[in-house]
Structures are given as C-alpha cells and as structure tokens.
C-alpha cells in the first residue's frame, strides 16, 4: 500500500512539472475597435513670430488668428490610445523687418526690407500620442513633438523672395487638451485646444535679451475615422 501511494505521489509531481514546462500558445482576440485612425481638421492659431539672427530679420505674426489645416495617421493602442504622425499647413501673413546694415551670409540669395508686408508657408510634421476615444463624450489629451518649417518667405509688393531664401526649420513641441464625441467606435468629432505649442529658433546672431521662442496656441475641430480591427494578444 505504501508503494502504491509513493508511486501516485511521484506521478502527481511529474505531471505538475511537465505541465509547467509546456507553454500555452498566446490567444489572439479581435475587438470591435479600429486598428488605424485617420483624422482631418481645421482650426485657428496665433503666433508671435520669429527672430532670425543669421539674416538680421524679424517675422512678426502679430498674434493674429490664421487658418491651419491638419491631418494625421495613427496606429491604435489599448484603452483608446493611438500613436502616429500628423502634419499641418498654414499660409501666414506677417511683417518682415531687417537690419540692413548687417551683412547676409555668403550664398544667401534672398532680399530684405526695412519693414514690409509678406507671407510665408508654415508646415509642421510631428510624431504624436493621442488618448481618448469611444462612444459619446470623452476627454482628449495629445502630446506632439516634431518640426515646424517656414518656407517661401515673399514680399507682398512685387513677390520678392526674402531672406532666408531656403526658409528655416525649428523643433516644435505641443501639449493639447480637449473633448470629443463618438458617433460610434469608428467615428468621432474632436474639439482640441493646443495651448502649449511652441517652436524654438536657433540663437545664432541674436542678442541675449531677444526671444527665440515662437508660441503658437491653436483651437481646432477634427473628424476622426477608424479602419481595420484591433487585436489583443494575451
């Protein structure tokens, strides 16, 4: 009888050891949530401007409100979050002024004016994190980091190309907050206020007390559409 119980005990321990060594294959679950999000929106933004020490010029945006168009492509994550790329475009009017006594860099083909009205193309490209989705009302938080590109600086009178003729690229950072309304799990309308949005210009050629930060708060409305099916592995 003792031998029987001993053999039974050995078999039980062996079965547990063998079960622990066998790995169960992960299970993949398909949810009703989308795997990708695409958004398109329009809004207004304000900017204070850029001081460019290399060309001795200032681009005063005057804190005026201008239209900005934005689109994004994001990969869905868990808990209503997504991660991806976003870009925006705006045609911005500004006042260009320059210190004409300061020589331009060698090879610079752009012209300057003491003070004149002008326009430029402002494009942003960022890598961003978006949190907030679902049916009905929900809160939204966005974090973005990337670049802002100032291109095609042109004087309004005559269309002369202003220095810097090749434009400029600055790092851009943004923290946004807002609300959304989900018509379904795959379509939502968002209202987002990006209060903390700023670009940092290089300090080369600038006086110590001159700002190199362009603050650009914005308010936008965006339509988000979801595609595909999100899977979860457990």
FIPATOR-828590 format. One record per residue: x, y, z of N, C-alpha, C in turn; residue in one letter. Coordinates in steps of 0.1 Angstrom, whole numbers, plus 2048, in hexadecimal, padded with zeros to 3 digits. Layout:
BEGIN
 n_xx n_yy n_zz ca_xx ca_yy ca_zz c_xx c_yy c_zz aa
    X    Y    Z     X     Y     Z    X    Y    Z  A
...
//
This chain:
BEGIN
 n_xx n_yy n_zz ca_xx ca_yy ca_zz c_xx c_yy c_zz aa
  808  7F4  800   800   800   800  809  80C  800  X
  814  80C  808   81D   818   808  823  81A  7FB  X
  827  80F  7F4   82D   811   7E7  823  817  7DD  X
  816  813  7DF   80C   819   7D6  80A  828  7D7  X
  80A  82D  7E4   808   83B   7E7  815  842  7E3  X
  821  83C  7E4   82D   843   7E0  82E  844  7D1  X
  829  83A  7CA   829   83B   7BB  81F  845  7B6  X
  814  846  7BE   80A   850   7BA  80F  85E  7BC  X
  816  860  7C7   81C   86D   7CA  826  871  7C0  X
  82E  868  7BC   839   86A   7B2  832  86E  7A4  X
  827  867  7A1   820   86B   794  81A  879  795  X
  815  87D  7A1   80F   88A   7A2  819  895  7A0  X
  825  893  7A7   830   89D   7A5  835  89E  797  X
  836  892  790   83B   892   783  831  899  779  X
  824  897  77C   81A   89D   773  81A  8AC  775  X
  81C  8B1  781   81D   8C0   783  829  8C6  77D  X
  834  8BF  77E   841   8C3   778  83F  8C4  768  X
  839  8B9  763   837   8B9   754  82E  8C4  750  X
  823  8C7  758   819   8D1   754  820  8DF  754  X
  829  8E1  75E   830   8EE   75F  839  8F0  754  X
  83F  8E5  74E   848   8E7   743  841  8E9  736  X
  835  8E6  735   82D   8E7   728  827  8F5  728  X
  82C  8FD  71F   826   90B   71E  81A  90B  715  X
  810  912  71B   804   914   714  805  91E  709  X
  800  91C  6FD   802   926   6F2  7F9  932  6F5  X
  7FE  93E  6F2   7F7   94A   6F5  7EA  94B  6ED  X
  7E0  950  6F3   7D3   951   6ED  7D1  960  6E7  X
  7CC  960  6DB   7CA   96D   6D4  7BB  970  6D3  X
  7B8  97C  6D8   7AA   980   6D8  7A8  98B  6CF  X
  79E  98B  6C7   79A   996   6BE  78F  99E  6C4  X
  791  9AB  6C5   787   9B4   6CB  780  9BC  6C0  X
  776  9C3  6C5   76E   9CC   6BB  775  9D9  6B9  X
  780  9DC  6C1   787   9E8   6C0  78F  9E9  6B3  X
  791  9F4  6AD   799   9F5   6A0  7A8  9F3  6A3  X
  7AF  9EF  699   7BD   9ED   69A  7C5  9F9  696  X
  7BF  A02  68E   7C5   A0E   689  7BB  A1A  68A  X
  7C0  A26  68D   7B8   A32   68D  7BD  A3C  683  X
  7B4  A42  67B   7B7   A4D   672  7AF  A59  676  X
  7B6  A64  677   7AE   A70   67A  7B1  A7C  671  X
  7A8  A85  670   7AA   A91   668  7A2  A9C  66F  X
  7A9  AA8  670   7A3   AB3   678  7A7  AC0  673  X
  7A1  ACA  678   7A4   AD8   675  7A2  AE0  682  X
  7AA  AEB  684   7A9   AF3   690  7B0  B00  68E  X
  7B1  B07  699   7B8   B14   699  7C3  B14  6A2  X
  7CE  B1A  69E   7DA   B1B   6A7  7DF  B29  6A8  X
  7E6  B2D  6B2   7EC   B3A   6B4  7FB  B37  6B6  X
  803  B40  6B1   812   B40   6B2  818  B4D  6B5  X
  822  B4E  6BD   828   B5B   6C0  833  B5E  6B6  X
  83A  B54  6B0   844   B57   6A6  851  B51  6A8  X
  85B  B54  69F   868   B4E   6A0  873  B59  69E  X
  87D  B58  6A6   889   B61   6A5  894  B59  6A0  X
  899  B5C  694   8A3   B54   68D  8B0  B5C  68D  X
  8B9  B58  696   8C6   B60   697  8CF  B5E  68B  X
  8CE  B53  684   8D7   B51   679  8D5  B5B  66E  X
  8C9  B5E  66B   8C6   B68   660  8C3  B76  666  X
  8C3  B77  674   8C0   B84   67A  8B2  B88  677  X
  8A8  B7F  677   89A   B82   673  891  B7D  67E  X
  885  B84  67F   87A   B80   688  86E  B7D  680  X
  866  B73  683   85A   B6F   67C  84F  B70  686  X
  848  B7C  686   83E   B7E   690  830  B79  68C  X
  82B  B6F  692   81E   B6A   68F  812  B72  695  X
  816  B7A  69F   80C   B84   6A5  802  B7D  6AE  X
  804  B70  6B1   7F9   B69   6B9  7EC  B69  6B2  X
  7EC  B6B  6A5   7DF   B6A   69E  7DB  B5B  69C  X
  7CE  B59  69B   7C9   B4C   699  7C8  B48  68A  X
  7CE  B3D  687   7CF   B38   679  7CA  B29  679  X
  7C5  B26  66D   7C0   B18   66B  7CB  B0E  66A  X
  7CA  B02  66F   7D4   AF8   66E  7CC  AEA  66C  X
  7D1  AE3  662   7CB   AD6   65E  7D4  ACB  663  X
  7CE  AC1  668   7D6   AB6   66E  7D0  AA8  66B  X
  7D9  A9E  66A   7D5   A90   667  7DF  A87  66F  X
  7DA  A7B  672   7E2   A72   679  7DF  A63  675  X
  7E9  A5B  678   7E7   A4C   676  7ED  A46  683  X
  7E5  A3E  68A   7E9   A39   697  7E6  A2A  698  X
  7EF  A23  69F   7ED   A14   6A2  7E6  A13  6AF  X
  7DB  A0C  6B0   7D4   A0A   6BC  7DC  A02  6C6  X
  7DB  A06  6D3   7E0   9FE   6DE  7D4  9FA  6E7  X
  7D8  9F5  6F3   7CD   9F1   6FC  7C7  9FD  703  X
  7BB  9FB  709   7B5   A05   711  7B2  A12  70A  X
  7AF  A12  6FD   7AB   A1E   6F6  7B6  A27  6F2  X
  7C3  A23  6F3   7CE   A2B   6F0  7D3  A28  6E2  X
  7DB  A31  6DC   7E0   A2F   6CF  7ED  A36  6CD  X
  7F6  A32  6C4   803   A38   6C2  806  A39  6B3  X
  80B  A45  6AE   80D   A46   6A0  813  A53  69C  X
  811  A56  68F   816   A63   689  80B  A6C  686  X
  80E  A79  687   804   A84   684  80C  A8F  67D  X
  805  A96  674   80A   AA1   66D  800  AAC  66B  X
  805  AB9  66A   7FC   AC4   669  802  ACE  65F  X
  7F9  AD7  65A   7FE   AE1   650  7F6  AEE  653  X
  7FD  AF9  652   7F6   B06   653  7FE  B10  64A  X
  7F7  B19  643   7FD   B24   63C  7FC  B30  645  X
  807  B35  64A   807   B3F   654  80B  B4D  650  X
  803  B57  652   807   B65   64F  810  B6A  65B  X
  81A  B72  658   822   B77   663  829  B84  65E  X
  82F  B8B  668   837   B97   664  846  B93  665  X
  84D  B95  65A   85B   B92   65A  863  B9F  65C  X
  86D  B9E  665   875   BAA   667  884  BA5  669  X
  88D  BAD  665   89B   BA8   665  8A5  BB4  668  X
  8B0  BB0  66E   8BB   BB9   670  8C4  BB9  663  X
  8C2  BC2  65A   8C8   BC2   64D  8D7  BC4  64E  X
  8DC  BCA  65A   8EA   BCC   65B  8F2  BBF  65E  X
  8EA  BB4  663   8F1   BA8   665  8F2  BA0  658  X
  8FE  B9B  655   900   B94   648  8F9  B86  649  X
  8F5  B82  63D   8EF   B75   63C  8FA  B6A  63B  X
  8F6  B5E  63F   900   B53   63D  904  B51  62F  X
  910  B4C  62D   915   B49   61F  90C  B3E  619  X
  908  B41  60C   8FF   B38   605  8F0  B3A  607  X
  8EC  B43  610   8DE   B47   612  8D9  B4F  606  X
  8CF  B4A  5FF   8CA   B51   5F3  8BD  B59  5F6  X
  8B8  B58  602   8AC   B60   605  8AE  B6E  608  X
  8A4  B76  606   8A5   B85   608  89F  B88  616  X
  8A0  B95  61A   89B   B99   627  894  BA7  625  X
  88C  BAA  62F   886   BB8   62F  887  BBD  63D  X
  886  BCA  63E   887   BD0   64B  87A  BCD  653  X
  86F  BCD  64C   862   BC9   652  858  BC7  647  X
  852  BBB  645   849   BB9   63A  83F  BAE  63E  X
  834  BAE  637   82A   BA3   639  82E  B97  630  X
  82C  B8B  636   831   B7F   62F  828  B73  633  X
  82A  B68  62C   823   B5B   62F  82E  B50  62F  X
  82B  B45  637   833   B39   637  82B  B2D  638  X
  830  B22  634   82A   B15   636  82F  B0E  643  X
  826  B0B  64C   82A   B04   658  825  AF6  659  X
  82E  AEC  659   82A   ADE   659  830  AD8  665  X
  828  ACF  66C   82D   AC8   677  82C  AB9  674  X
  835  AB1  67A   835   AA3   679  83A  A9D  687  X
  830  A96  68E   833   A92   69B  830  A83  69D  X
  836  A7D  6A7   833   A70   6AC  82B  A72  6B9  X
  81F  A6C  6B9   816   A6F   6C4  80F  A63  6CB  X
  80B  A66  6D7   803   A5C   6DF  7F5  A62  6E2  X
  7EB  A5A  6DF   7DD   A5F   6E1  7D6  A56  6EB  X
  7D0  A5B  6F5   7C8   A53   6FF  7BA  A58  6FF  X
  7B1  A4F  6FD   7A2   A52   6FE  79B  A4E  6F2  X
  791  A45  6F4   788   A41   6E9  77C  A39  6EF  X
  773  A35  6E7   768   A2D   6EC  75B  A34  6E9  X
  750  A2E  6EC   742   A33   6E9  73F  A3F  6F3  X
  738  A48  6EE   734   A54   6F7  73F  A5D  6F9  X
  73D  A66  704   747   A70   707  753  A69  70F  X
  75F  A6E  70C   76B   A6A   712  776  A74  712  X
  77F  A74  71C   78A   A7D   71C  795  A79  713  X
  79D  A83  70F   7A8   A80   705  7B5  A87  70B  X
  7C0  A80  70A   7CD   A85   70D  7D7  A81  701  X
  7DE  A8B  6FD   7E8   A89   6F2  7F6  A8E  6F6  X
  800  A86  6F2   80E   A8B   6F3  814  A89  6E6  X
  81B  A94  6E1   821   A94   6D4  82F  A9A  6D4  X
  838  A95  6CC   845   A9A   6CB  84A  A98  6BD  X
  850  AA2  6B7   855   AA1   6A9  85C  AAE  6A5  X
  858  AB3  699   85E   ABF   693  854  AC8  68D  X
  857  AD5  68C   84F   ADE   684  859  AE4  679  X
  853  AE5  66D   85B   AEA   662  855  AF7  65D  X
  85D  B01  65C   85A   B0E   656  860  B0F  648  X
  857  B0F  63E   85C   B0F   630  855  B1A  628  X
  85C  B1E  61D   856   B27   613  852  B35  61A  X
  85C  B3B  620   85A   B48   625  85A  B52  61A  X
  84F  B58  617   84E   B61   60B  848  B6E  60F  X
  84D  B79  60A   848   B86   60C  83B  B88  604  X
  830  B8E  60A   824   B8F   604  824  B98  5F7  X
  82C  BA3  5F8   82D   BAC   5ED  838  BA8  5E4  X
  835  BA1  5D9   83F   B9D   5CF  843  B8E  5D0  X
  840  B88  5DC   843   B7A   5DD  852  B76  5DE  X
  85A  B7F  5E3   869   B7D   5E4  86B  B72  5EF  X
  874  B69  5ED   877   B5E   5F6  880  B64  601  X
  87B  B63  60E   882   B69   619  88C  B5F  620  X
  896  B64  626   8A0   B5C   62D  89A  B58  63A  X
  89C  B4B  63E   8A4   B41   637  89D  B3B  62B  X
  8A3  B3A  620   89C   B36   613  899  B27  614  X
  8A0  B1F  61C   89D   B11   61D  894  B0E  629  X
  88F  B18  630   887   B16   63B  88E  B12  648  X
  887  B0C  651   88D   B08   65E  885  AFD  664  X
  88B  AF4  66C   885   AE9   672  888  AEA  681  X
  87E  AE9  68A   880   AEA   698  879  ADE  69F  X
  87E  ADA  6AB   877   AD0   6B3  86A  AD5  6B8  X
  860  ACD  6B9   853   AD0   6BE  84E  AC7  6C8  X
  847  ACC  6D2   841   AC3   6DD  833  AC8  6E0  X
  82A  ABF  6E4   81D   AC3   6E6  816  ABA  6F1  X
  80E  AC0  6F9   806   AB9   703  7F7  ABE  701  X
  7EE  AB5  6FE   7E0   AB9   6FB  7D6  AB2  703  X
  7CB  AB8  705   7C0   AB2   70D  7B3  AB6  707  X
  7A9  AAD  708   79C   AB0   702  791  AA6  705  X
  787  AA6  6FD   77C   A9D   6FE  778  A97  6F1  X
  772  A8B  6F1   76E   A85   6E5  760  A7F  6E7  X
  759  A7D  6DC   74D   A76   6DC  74D  A6B  6D2  X
  74C  A5E  6D7   74C   A53   6CE  73E  A4F  6C9  X
  73C  A50  6BC   72F   A4C   6B6  72E  A3D  6B6  X
  73A  A36  6B5   73B   A28   6B6  74A  A25  6BB  X
  74D  A18  6BB   75B   A15   6BF  765  A18  6B4  X
  760  A1C  6A8   769   A1F   69D  767  A2D  697  X
  760  A35  69D   75F   A43   698  75C  A4D  6A4  X
  764  A57  6A4   763   A61   6AF  766  A6F  6AA  X
  760  A79  6B1   763   A87   6AE  76A  A8D  6BB  X
  776  A92  6B9   77E   A97   6C4  77F  AA7  6C3  X
  780  AAC  6CF   783   ABB   6D1  78F  ABB  6DA  X
  79A  AC0  6D5   7A7   ABF   6DC  7AD  ACD  6DD  X
  7B2  AD0  6E9   7B8   ADD   6EC  7C7  ADA  6EF  X
  7D0  ADE  6E6   7DE   ADC   6E8  7E4  AE9  6ED  X
  7E3  AEB  6FA   7E7   AF7   700  7F7  AF8  701  X
  7FD  AED  704   80B   AEC   706  812  AE7  6F9  X
  813  AF0  6EF   81A   AEC   6E3  824  AF7  6E0  X
  831  AF2  6DF   83B   AFC   6DC  846  AF6  6D4  X
  84D  AFF  6CC   859   AFB   6C4  865  B03  6C9  X
  870  AFD  6C9   87D   B03   6CE  886  B05  6C2  X
  889  B12  6C0   892   B16   6B5  8A0  B17  6BA  X
  8AA  B15  6B1   8B8   B16   6B5  8BC  B24  6BA  X
  8C5  B24  6C3   8C9   B31   6C9  8D5  B38  6C2  X
  8DA  B32  6B8   8E5   B38   6B1  8E2  B46  6AC  X
  8EA  B4F  6AF   8E9   B5D   6AB  8DF  B65  6B3  X
  8D8  B5F  6BD   8CE   B67   6C5  8D5  B6D  6D1  X
  8D0  B78  6D5   8D4   B7E   6E2  8CE  B76  6ED  X
  8D5  B77  6F9   8D1   B6F   704  8C2  B71  709  X
  8BD  B7D  707   8B0   B80   70C  8A5  B7E  701  X
  8A9  B78  6F6   89F   B76   6EB  899  B68  6EB  X
  88C  B67  6EA   885   B5B   6EB  888  B52  6DF  X
  88A  B45  6E1   88B   B3B   6D6  880  B31  6D6  X
  875  B34  6DD   86A   B2B   6DE  85D  B31  6D7  X
  858  B29  6CF   84B   B2D   6C8  840  B25  6CE  X
  837  B2B  6D6   82C   B25   6DD  820  B25  6D3  X
  81A  B19  6D1   80F   B18   6C7  803  B10  6CC  X
  7FC  B15  6D6   7F0   B0E   6DA  7E5  B0D  6CF  X
  7DD  B03  6CF   7D4   B00   6C5  7C7  AFA  6CA  X
  7BC  AFB  6C3   7B0   AF5   6C6  7AB  AEF  6B9  X
  7A8  AE2  6B9   7A4   ADB   6AC  799  AD1  6AE  X
  792  ACE  6A3   787   AC4   6A3  78C  ABA  699  X
  78B  AAD  69D   790   AA2   695  786  A97  694  X
  785  A90  689   77D   A84   687  786  A78  686  X
  784  A6F  68F   78C   A63   690  784  A56  68B  X
  78B  A4F  682   785   A42   67D  78E  A37  67F  X
  788  A2C  684   78F   A20   687  78E  A15  67C  X
  798  A0D  67A   798   A03   670  79F  9F6  675  X
  79B  9EB  670   7A1   9DE   674  79C  9D9  681  X
  7A2  9CE  686   79D   9C9   693  7A9  9C7  69C  X
  7A8  9CC  6A8   7B3   9CB   6B2  7B4  9BE  6B9  X
  7C0  9B8  6BA   7C1   9AB   6C0  7C9  9AC  6CD  X
  7C6  9A3  6D7   7CD   9A3   6E4  7D2  995  6E6  X
  7DF  994  6E9   7E5   987   6EC  7E7  985  6FB  X
  7E2  97A  700   7E3   977   70F  7E8  969  711  X
//
